[in-house]
């Protein structure tokens, strides 16, 4: 059986992930920053998030600060994906 950590390592080697630094620890994450329309299409807002193996950051909590690509983000919410081996953190830019 293939572990989620193996998928993330393969994606990192392929250049599909970016480095995130949390409390001095650097890990490769799937960082997303898609725009979404708000106010009935009158404005755009960015919904920042990152996905990562749960084993890579077991102590990550809401309120923690994450540095990605030279910008700082605050963790707003963390949710488990699928069987819990992967997590998705919603972020807000500081």
Buried (B, 14 or more C-beta within 10 A) or exposed (E): EEEBBEEBBEBBEEEEBEEBEBEEEEBBBBBEBEEEEEEEEEEEEEEBBBBBBBEBBEEBEEEBEBBBEEEEBBBEEBEEEEEEBBBBBBBEEE
